[in-house]
Amino acid sequence: MKADSGNKRGLWGSRLGFILAASGSAVGLGNVWKFPYVTGQNGGGAFVLIYLICIAVVGLPIMLAEFTIGRRTGLNPVGAFRKLAPGTPWVAIGFMGVLAGFLILSFYAVVGGWTLAYAAKALTSNISFFSSPDVAGEFFGNFISDTPMVLFYHTVFMGLTIAIVLRGIHGGIEKACNILMPTLVIMLLLLMIRSLTLEGAMAGVDFYLSPDFSKINGSVILLAMGQAFFSLSLGMGCLITYASYLPPEENLTSATVYVVLFDTFIALLMGMVIFPAVFAVGMQPTEGPSLVFTVLPTVFAKMPMGGLAAIVFFILLAIAALTSAISLLEAVVAFFIDQFGWDRKKAVWAMGASIYLFGIPSGLSFGLWSDFTLFGKTFFDLADNIASNYLLPLGGMLTAVFVGWWWGTDQAHKEIERHETTFHWGKAWGFLIKYVSPIAVLFVFLGRFF
Ligand code: PHE
């Protein structure tokens, strides 16, 4: 179905289509690139544990809340809050979400560009080039400070995102997700086996799985929570938007569980790919954003048919990044379509271009503009930090308060149980969304500042 036929906004083609698309949004650079590097910088096992707690008590209940709001209203984040709570300030959650989507996509497309560049490199050169982490590190360093190259791939990535979102949700977004997910899992499992069988891999397993709580403080907890929101695509209404294209017979609770489990599985698996390899090749887990881009090529170089594996992997990663990027753009675009009556084409081009331009300073943050900092952070880090660690948790917390206290869990239950699905863990969810999630986020915020 085209976005402008039948139902004006379009609907998902199938039940699985929605689950795959929501997973496509969730699984992306957050799992494969960001999770390993923030885990590496923040103490390994202990960070993972806190991350998992955040997923369970904050992420899961809020995801269901967003799905429910989306399907109930059939609107973008701003429209949705306006419809459920007309004339109240709750609509601010929606605006904050659109802003967060804008900010996140601006730097996300830069890293998406990196994945494309690596796919191209894998296609055109021999993988044995990356024989040592030093060579791989040098290549990465040269690449991200090469302005024309970075801009070129950033442009290609954003262009692809725009092209898919232009085609609407069924034609573009759903199809792209259908093939990707299963292939990605197989690839990661193969890579994990290779990593675990490298000599010295066990030190990495140890770093990853045995928690050392001495590394934990308020800001580490905030990072773990921010990462949970980022990875699950929560707190900015992107999942409200996706669920707005749902037919009423979808079972929201099982979709939530499925997406959360799948996203968490991919992140945890990725840790098992990266950390054994980091230690085996003698690198530091605290490397930062370059971690995955230097460790993985070194692992590929040590694999039979590593060249082929590298090509497949980076192409898959680029697609995983694309399926997340389109969900970010879709949330922003839906806002302009629903609220201002723009047609899809105009909204996609206008927003795609603005986000692209705004992302350029992020792209230059590792090279030309690396000295340009604000509060000690580059433009890239600032965009990431403001959006992921503040806007998303705040948006999520307010969504929980809204659903738990203003709109009401009874209303939510009714929506969830439309079409005779029974909400087995409804009571537990009500408790989580009313008390646990908002209070947890509040404490983490307070803990950061005091
Ligand atoms: N969840 C995506 C990832 O892990 C990123 C994202 C964040 C997408 C917020 C949409 C909204 O890569």
Boltz pocket constraint, residues with backbone or C-beta under 6 A from the ligand:
constraints:
  - pocket:
      binder: B
      contacts: [[A, 25], [A, 26], [A, 27], [A, 28], [A, 29], [A, 30], [A, 31], [A, 104], [A, 229], [A, 230], [A, 231], [A, 232], [A, 233], [A, 234], [A, 236], [A, 238], [A, 320], [A, 324], [A, 325], [A, 327], [A, 328]]
      max_distance: 6.0
